[in-house]
């Protein structure tokens, strides 16, 4: 009987088709990286606020993380410019960052969850120092992983296929990291919560990065000539030729301006404290993620067909936000009806169902962003003669980190200044909040992101998505590259 998943390991390859086995290695590497990063990004602030430092210093953690995210954003751009200018072997622009960096990144990730000493000031300095080094190394790996996409094939339709599968891999990694709250619930009571976080920092943080080494097996198929003669500022200046990337970045950043709170606080409070007690907080968070995300995950398997049916990448992005606005309003309205209250079993399922609807097109956003960005790099090459994978994908990372920093600061503000959250040393801290906390957290959790969705639609409407133009760019680049190859061959003969 033929292996039903054998196609994943197929080594068949043509000029316009990268082997499935190689794509699987790339996707597995992205999965590993996202296991590690997913744990860090979702748990580090919570761990330090509630387990590492005293209650008196808890609010300082969010401020420190805001500053680290801002540094993160700046260093991403510097790293991207450096990668574009660094000397490298032909067709190996990104490989060193995928092969030599993961082990150190994973170890630093784990060490951030090891409690050092008892002095709050020392702990905060320890956090800041380790995060600084971890983030610098991670930026090189991240630019390498996503910059590899633009070098994966000279054909836009093939890059879209690869983008689809590596995005699925990245999503699978994030989902696995997102399963932590269930393990957290299961282990509560048998050991201190702080130790649970430390154990899984090694399992997810270090283990995920070691798995990411698989991406180094993917071969670059577009050569990116070294631009060593360029000054650093010229590497940044090339972005002015890429309006597609600029508007995508503005749209993504605008989503971070939403007034909201971290969903962990919402689930830990409402489902630990709910009258029905049908779910624990961490379990409720994971089940919500699974049920609301499952339809979108399935849609990703047919991403390119879905996007073609909708009418292109841009229309899919707009559809995702329009659907999100409508479904969030519906979920909020349903959650306020007593019989469908979100903390009761039926209401919880309704909330999951409505969220699942907008996650169907929403799950395709990363594929669309990355495909459009890869296509825009070709267009910049046609205009300037320069390949800009490093600075372009570091611009995406810059946007992600800047958005995370601003979003964390906004969440920190609403958590402490609007909801009046108070951190307690007691592990029952969630049950000790005031009336304002419980009254306003659901509106912020469900309706707050609508603000970002509206702003996103405004900016993404300026992006151009023209299939005919892409074909013209590809044809012109192919002709130029073939001519350049002939010139190099002639020089070598002479």
C-alpha positions in Angstrom: 0.0 0.0 0.0 1.4 3.4 -0.9 2.4 5.6 1.9 -0.4 8.3 2.2 2.0 10.9 3.4 4.8 9.9 1.1 4.4 13.1 -0.9 5.9 15.0 2.0 9.2 13.2 1.5 9.3 13.4 -2.3 12.7 14.3 -3.7 11.2 15.1 -7.1 12.4 18.5 -8.4 12.2 20.6 -11.5 13.1 24.1 -12.6 9.9 25.4 -11.2 9.3 22.9 -8.3 11.4 22.6 -5.1 11.3 19.0 -3.7 8.7 18.4 -1.0 11.4 16.9 1.3 13.4 20.1 1.2 10.3 22.2 1.9 9.5 19.9 4.8 12.9 20.5 6.3 12.4 24.3 6.0 8.9 24.1 7.5 10.2 21.9 10.4 12.9 24.5 11.1 10.3 27.2 11.3 8.2 25.0 13.6 11.2 24.6 16.0 11.9 28.4 16.0 8.3 29.2 16.7 8.1 26.6 19.6 10.9 28.5 21.2 9.8 32.0 20.4 6.1 31.2 21.1 7.0 30.2 24.7 9.2 33.2 25.3 6.9 35.9 23.8 3.8 34.6 25.6 5.2 33.6 29.0 8.3 35.7 29.9 6.5 38.8 31.0 3.9 36.8 33.0 6.6 34.7 34.6 8.6 37.7 35.8 5.5 39.7 36.9 4.1 36.9 39.0 6.9 34.6 40.0 10.4 36.1 39.6 10.1 39.6 41.2 8.0 40.8 44.2 4.5 42.3 43.7 5.9 45.7 44.3 8.1 45.5 41.2 5.7 43.6 39.0 4.5 46.7 37.0 8.1 47.5 36.2 8.5 44.3 34.2 6.0 45.4 31.5 7.9 48.7 31.1 11.2 46.9 30.8 9.8 44.5 28.1 8.5 47.5 26.2 12.0 48.9 26.0 13.5 45.6 25.0 10.9 45.2 22.2 11.9 48.7 21.0 15.6 47.7 21.0 14.6 44.5 19.3 13.0 46.4 16.5 16.0 48.6 16.0 18.5 45.8 16.1 16.5 43.9 13.5 17.0 46.6 11.0 20.7 46.9 11.7 21.1 43.1 11.4 19.1 43.0 8.1 21.3 45.7 6.6 24.4 43.9 7.8 23.3 40.6 6.3 22.8 42.2 2.9 26.3 43.6 3.0 28.1 40.7 4.6 30.5 38.5 2.5 29.0 35.0 1.8 29.6 32.1 -0.5 27.4 31.9 -3.6 23.9 30.7 -2.8 24.7 30.6 1.0 23.6 34.1 2.1 21.4 32.8 4.9 22.9 29.4 5.8 25.4 30.5 8.5 22.6 32.0 10.6 20.5 28.8 10.4 23.4 26.5 11.3 25.5 28.2 13.9 23.1 30.3 16.0 20.2 28.1 17.2 22.0 26.3 20.1 23.1 29.5 21.8 19.7 31.1 21.3 17.9 28.2 22.9 20.2 28.1 25.9 19.7 31.8 26.5 16.0 31.3 26.2 16.0 28.7 28.9 18.3 30.7 31.2 15.9 33.6 31.3 13.5 31.4 33.3 16.1 30.4 35.8 15.6 32.4 39.0 18.9 34.0 40.0 19.2 35.5 43.6 16.5 37.1 45.6 17.1 40.8 44.9 14.5 42.4 42.6 17.0 44.8 41.0 19.4 42.0 40.2 16.7 39.9 38.7 15.5 42.8 36.4 19.1 43.5 35.3 19.6 39.7 34.7 16.4 39.7 32.6 17.5 42.8 30.6 21.0 41.5 29.9 20.1 38.0 28.8 17.2 39.3 26.7 19.6 41.8 25.0 22.0 39.1 23.9 19.2 36.5 23.1 17.5 39.1 21.0 20.6 40.0 19.0 21.3 36.4 18.1 17.6 35.7 17.4 17.5 38.6 15.0 20.2 37.0 12.8 18.4 33.7 12.8 15.0 35.3 12.1 16.3 37.3 9.1 18.0 34.1 7.9 14.9 32.0 8.1 12.5 34.4 6.5 15.0 35.9 4.1 15.5 32.4 2.8 11.9 32.5 1.4 12.8 35.2 -1.2 15.8 33.1 -2.2 13.9 29.8 -2.3 12.9 30.1 -6.0 12.9 32.7 -8.8 9.3 31.9 -9.5 6.5 33.7 -7.6 4.0 30.9 -7.7 6.6 28.5 -6.3 7.5 31.0 -3.5 3.8 31.2 -2.7 3.7 27.4 -2.3 6.8 27.4 -0.1 5.4 30.3 1.9 2.2 28.3 2.4 4.0 25.3 3.9 6.6 27.1 6.0 3.8 29.3 7.4 2.0 26.1 8.3 5.2 24.9 10.0 5.6 28.1 11.9 1.9 27.9 13.0 2.4 24.3 14.1 5.3 25.4 16.3 3.3 28.2 17.8 0.4 25.9 18.5 2.6 23.4 20.3 4.0 26.2 22.4 0.5 27.3 23.0 -0.3 23.9 24.6 1.7 24.9 27.6 -1.3 26.1 29.7 -2.8 22.6 29.7 0.5 21.2 31.0 0.6 24.1 33.5 -2.9 23.1 34.8 -2.0 19.5 35.0 1.2 20.1 37.0 -0.2 22.8 39.4 -0.2 21.6 42.9 2.5 19.0 42.3 5.3 21.6 42.1 5.6 25.4 42.3 4.4 27.3 39.2 7.8 29.0 38.8 9.5 25.5 38.5 6.9 24.5 35.8 7.9 27.6 33.8 11.6 26.8 34.1 11.2 23.2 33.0 9.3 24.1 29.9 11.7 26.9 29.1 14.3 24.2 28.5 11.8 21.8 26.8 10.3 24.4 24.4 13.0 27.1 24.4 16.2 25.0 23.9 14.4 22.0 22.3 12.7 24.2 19.7 15.8 25.9 18.7 17.7 22.6 18.2 14.8 21.5 16.0 15.2 24.7 13.9 18.5 23.4 12.7 16.5 21.5 10.0 16.1 24.7 8.0 19.8 24.7 7.2 19.1 21.8 4.9 17.2 24.0 2.5 19.1 25.2 -0.6 19.0 28.8 -1.9 18.1 28.9 -5.6 18.5 32.7 -6.2 22.0 34.1 -5.8 22.2 37.4 -3.9 25.4 39.3 -4.9 27.2 40.9 -2.0 26.8 44.7 -1.9 29.9 45.4 0.2 30.6 48.7 -1.5 27.3 50.1 -0.2 27.3 52.3 2.9 25.0 51.1 5.7 22.5 53.9 5.2 22.2 52.9 1.5 20.9 49.5 2.6 18.1 51.3 4.5 17.5 53.7 1.6 16.6 50.8 -0.8 13.4 50.5 1.2 12.1 53.7 -0.4 11.7 51.7 -3.7 9.4 49.2 -2.0 6.0 50.8 -1.3 4.4 47.3 -0.9 6.5 46.5 2.1 6.0 50.0 3.6 2.2 49.8 3.5 2.2 46.2 4.8 4.4 47.3 7.7 2.1 50.2 8.5 -1.0 48.0 8.3 0.6 45.4 10.7 1.8 48.1 13.1 -1.6 49.7 13.3 -3.0 46.4 14.7 -0.9 46.9 17.7 -2.6 50.1 18.6 -5.7 48.3 19.9 -6.8 48.9 23.5 -6.7 45.3 24.9 -5.2 43.0 27.6 -3.1 39.9 27.4 -5.5 36.9 26.9 -3.8 34.9 29.6 -5.2 37.3 32.2 -8.7 37.0 30.8 -8.7 33.2 30.7 -6.9 32.7 34.1 -9.5 35.0 35.8 -12.8 34.1 34.1 -12.3 30.3 34.0 -10.6 29.8 37.3 -13.3 32.0 38.9 -16.3 31.1 36.8 -19.4 29.9 38.6 -19.6 26.7 36.5 -16.0 25.8 37.0 -16.2 23.6 33.9 -12.7 24.5 32.7 -9.5 25.6 34.4 -8.0 28.9 33.1 -5.0 27.4 31.2 -7.1 24.6 29.7 -9.8 27.1 28.6 -7.1 29.2 26.8 -5.7 26.2 24.9 -9.1 24.8 24.0 -10.2 28.3 22.8 -7.1 28.4 20.7 -7.6 25.0 19.2 -11.3 25.3 18.4 -11.1 28.8 17.1 -8.0 28.1 15.1 -8.8 24.7 13.6 -10.8 25.9 10.6 -8.1 28.4 9.7 -5.4 25.7 10.1 -7.3 23.5 7.6 -7.8 26.4 5.2 -4.0 26.9 5.2 -3.7 23.5 3.5 -5.6 25.0 0.5 -4.3 28.5 1.0 -3.4 29.4 -2.6 -6.6 28.0 -4.0 -8.6 30.0 -1.4 -6.6 33.2 -2.2 -7.2 32.7 -5.9 -10.9 32.2 -5.3 -11.1 35.4 -3.2 -9.3 37.4 -5.9 -5.7 37.7 -4.7 -3.6 38.4 -1.6 -4.8 41.9 -1.0 -8.5 41.0 -1.1 -7.8 38.1 1.3 -6.2 40.5 3.7 -9.1 42.9 3.6 -11.6 40.1 4.0 -9.8 38.8 7.1 -10.2 42.1 8.9 -13.8 42.8 7.8 -14.7 39.3 9.0 -12.9 39.9 12.3 -14.8 43.1 13.0 -18.2 41.5 12.3 -17.5 38.3 14.3 -16.0 40.1 17.3 -19.1 42.3 17.6 -21.2 39.2 17.3 -19.2 37.3 20.0 -19.4 40.3 22.3 -23.1 40.6 21.9 -23.6 36.8 22.5 -21.3 36.8 25.5 -23.4 39.4 27.3 -26.6 37.3 27.0 -27.0 35.4 30.3 -27.7 32.1 28.7 -24.7 32.5 26.4 -22.3 34.0 28.9 -18.7 33.4 27.8 -17.8 31.7 31.1 -20.6 29.1 30.7 -20.1 26.0 28.5 -22.6 27.0 25.7 -21.4 30.6 25.7 -17.7 29.4 25.6 -18.5 27.3 22.5 -20.3 30.2 20.8 -17.3 32.4 21.4 -15.0 29.8 19.9 -17.3 29.3 16.9 -17.5 33.0 16.0 -13.8 33.4 16.5 -13.2 30.4 14.2 -15.1 32.1 11.4 -12.8 35.1 11.2 -9.7 33.0 11.6 -10.5 31.2 8.3 -9.2 34.1 6.2 -7.2 35.4 9.1 -5.0 32.3 9.1 -3.8 33.2 5.6 -2.5 36.7 6.5 1.1 35.6 7.1 1.2 33.7 3.8 -0.1 36.8 2.0 2.3 39.2 3.7 5.3 37.0 3.0 4.4 36.2 -0.6 3.8 39.9 -1.3 7.0 40.8 0.3 9.0 38.2 -1.7 7.4 39.5 -4.9 8.3 43.1 -3.9 12.0 42.1 -3.5 12.0 41.0 -7.1 10.5 44.4 -8.1 13.2 46.3 -6.2 15.9 44.2 -7.9 14.4 45.1 -11.2 14.4 48.8 -10.3 17.8 49.0 -8.6 19.8 45.8 -9.4 20.0 45.1 -5.7 18.7 42.1 -3.8 17.3 43.2 -0.4 16.2 40.0 1.5 18.0 41.0 4.6 16.7 44.5 5.0 13.2 43.6 3.7 12.5 40.7 6.0 14.2 42.6 8.9 11.7 45.3 8.2 9.0 42.7 8.7 10.7 41.7 12.0 11.1 45.4 12.9 7.4 45.9 12.5 6.6 42.8 14.5 8.8 43.7 17.4 7.8 47.4 17.3 4.2 46.4 17.3 4.8 44.0 20.2 6.6 46.7 22.2 3.8 49.3 21.7 1.1 46.6 22.2 2.8 45.4 25.4 2.9 49.0 26.7 -0.8 49.5 25.8 -1.7 46.2 27.5 0.3 47.1 30.5 -1.4 50.5 30.8 -4.9 49.1 30.6 -4.1 46.2 32.9 -2.7 48.4 35.7 -4.3 51.9 35.1 -7.7 51.0 33.8 -8.5 47.5 35.2 -6.4 48.2 38.4 -4.8 44.8 38.3 -2.8 44.0 41.5 -0.1 41.3 41.6 0.1 39.2 44.7 2.7 36.8 46.0 0.0 34.3 46.7 -0.6 31.9 43.8 -4.4 32.7 44.0 -3.6 36.2 42.8 -6.1 36.1 40.0 -9.0 35.6 42.4 -8.1 38.7 44.3 -8.9 41.4 41.7 -11.4 44.2 42.1 -14.8 44.7 40.4 -13.4 47.0 37.7 -11.1 44.2 36.5 -13.9 41.7 36.0 -16.3 44.3 34.5 -14.0 45.6 31.7 -11.7 42.8 30.8 -14.1 41.0 28.4 -14.9 44.2 26.4 -11.1 44.9 26.1 -10.4 41.3 25.1 -13.1 41.0 22.5 -13.7 44.5 21.2 -10.3 46.2 21.6 -8.7 44.5 18.5 -11.5 46.0 16.3 -9.6 49.4 16.4 -6.5 47.8 14.9 -8.6 46.0 12.3 -10.1 49.2 11.0 -6.7 50.9 10.8 -5.2 47.8 9.0 -7.9 48.0 6.3 -7.0 51.7 5.7 -3.3 51.0 5.1 -3.5 47.7 3.3 -5.8 49.3 0.7 -2.8 51.1 -0.7 -0.9 47.9 -1.6 -0.8 46.8 -5.2 -1.5 43.2 -6.1 -1.3 42.7 -9.9 -0.6 39.2 -11.2 0.2 40.4 -14.7 2.8 42.8 -13.4 4.4 40.1 -11.4 4.8 37.9 -14.5 6.4 40.9 -16.3 8.9 41.4 -13.5 9.8 37.7 -13.4 10.4 37.6 -17.2 12.6 40.7 -17.1 14.7 39.4 -14.2 15.1 36.0 -15.9 16.4 37.7 -19.0 18.8 40.0 -17.0 20.1 37.0 -14.9 20.8 34.9 -18.0 22.7 37.8 -19.6 24.7 38.3 -16.4 25.5 34.6 -16.3 26.7 34.6 -19.9 28.9 37.7 -19.2 30.5 35.9 -16.2 31.1 32.8 -18.2 32.8 34.8 -20.9 35.0 36.6 -18.4 36.1 33.3 -16.9 37.0 31.9 -20.3 39.0 34.9 -21.2 
